[in-house]
Amino acid sequence: MNKNDLSYKNVYLPIEKSLWGGNRAKNQRRNNFLFTIITVVLNDKNNIEETIKSVINQKKNLEYIIIDGGSKDGTIDVIKEYEEYIDLWVSENDAGIYEAMNKGLTYASGKYVGLINSGDLYNENALNIIEKYFAKKNDIDFVFGTVKKKKIKHGFYPRKILWSFDFYPSHSSGFFIKNEAQKKLGLYDTSFKLSADHDLFYRMLKSKFRGVSTKKDELIGIFRKVNVSYSSTFSAEDHLSEEINIRLNHLQNKLLITIILINNFLRKFFKKRKYRISMKFLVNKIFYVLK
């Protein structure tokens, strides 16, 4: 784990200068929520409504928190239409999606926390399924739910993290964690702009947190690429560079990291994938890792 202080304390209301609203503005009393669901959004008025509906239609004891990055396109107007169902919404400029997630976590008071980005959807019975897993296995810290991402993705393979970050279905709409476990784990490390979720999961598994996945036919969420995400504007080399830094940050074996680099190059080269890495990049990264 790096030197950044990723610990936090829960707060109840935003600072006065923030643009915010929701039920907390009307009712200062804290409720005992089973779930906290956090949505992060920036300028997505065309898709935020579907996401909101998929959350509030869960009919569970949940608090809904929306963190907006200072939208100027009418997104706030859509949020206000559903304000009676939203415990708290906050709109202010931030440094990116992971800082927005961190804000949401600091406001979260539910027993279990889930994150769903604007544009993604929960299946109608999603939280009932997740609650069942937490109730059945009291000693677990998190659950990865089955998610549709063009095709169905399910399962959780923790050992796979040693050579690939493709070891779980989805972060948005598919990941749920006990609030007490999240506090022990800490916030997302915003020094990783593209893959702070991978860093968090590495810390989670490295710290021996325990989790399970739902069955393949227990669909929890739908991950939709309805907008050009921030991370998608970066190249495969940018993404791989950050993932290598995450591995180095956690003192992973350098020889294994080198093998991961070579395998990534060969796999994308022979399959002629769109997002390829160059030989120059490969050589430079190998020297960088082994220095």
Secondary structure, DSSP 8 states (H G I E B T S, - for coil): --SS-------SS--TTSEEESGGGT-------SEEEEEEESS-TTTHHHHHHHHHTT-SSEEEEEEE----SSHHHHHHHTGGG-SEEEE---SSHHHHHHHHHHH--SSEEEE--TT-EE-TTHHHHHHHHHHH-TT--EEE-EEESSSEE----GGGGGT-S--SS-STTTEEEEHHHHHHH----TT-TTTHHHHHHHHHHHTT--EEE--TT-EEEE----S--TGGGS-HHHHHHHHHHHHHHTT--HHHHHHHHHHHHHHHHHTT-SS---HHHHHHHHHHHH-
